[in-house]
């Protein structure tokens, strides 16, 4: 393996632009993929090696058949799971035009050393690897909550060149791994208001509706009716899955869009404020400063503004 190498390539199709980025570090690889599927045609993925993958479905809905596990999963965006198989073959059927995923691929010896003191579901998962039996750590596919999503975004956008960046990515991977292990442990204990995968999918559906309509978001009562879940379960389940209330999540989402636009576009602050649904540029600036501790005008003026508040 080429240690520490970062490489990415763009595949151009007739009506889409796909991106796959790979970072290889000591003991594991980080793989980000954002692909367009306008034709919604199924496709297959194959690997010949032993594959220990911590998988994150960041965005997009799809069904996939895992041939080694002999299981089919029908998933909506915002989920994660840990899988192992000796050789890896799957058939994916896209259900949305864009699918965005992130994965940690562990080398077997590295993973076994990392988890040598494992307990509970992770211990059983580790035992299956030692016995070379295909396995998945959870049948429930936990959601990606707010803190986990933030950690994933930080990892996805971090360059891999240089010792300190590689050290950051290794630490971030361990942080992410710790977070998901807590999720699997809590599911095993039954500490959830969401008792079925269907319940969890409804919460993720509610999140997707919020994002799609963030400029004029539906009320909690409206969301409850649309996804067919009562308001109590919606509010409690949303906080369980995403780590924050519906209102806080929506605000953080708008602020994430804001900082991306301030840093990476030439749109005026007034135009960004209007696009994100703020009543005035002053209201936008105040909300931005409350979120990040710095004014958007300062971020726009200095190349160091974003890194100083994001890392």
Buried (B, 14 or more C-beta within 10 A) or exposed (E): EEEBEBEEEEEEEEEBEBBBBBBBBEBBBBBBBBBBBEEEEEEEEEEEEBBBBBBBBBBBBBBBBBBBBEEEBEBBBBBBBBBBBBEBBBBBBBBBBBBBBBBBBBBBEBBBEBBEEBEEBBEEBBEBBEEEEBBBBBEBBBBBBBBBBBBBBBBBEBEBEEEEBBEBBBEBBEBBBEBBBEBBBEBBEEEBBBEEBEBBBBBBBBBBBBBEEBEEBBEBEEBBEEBEBEEEBBBBBBBBBBBBBBEBBBBBBBBBBBBEBBBEEEEEBEEBBBBBBBEEBEEBBEBBBEBBEBBBBBBBEEEEBBEEEBE
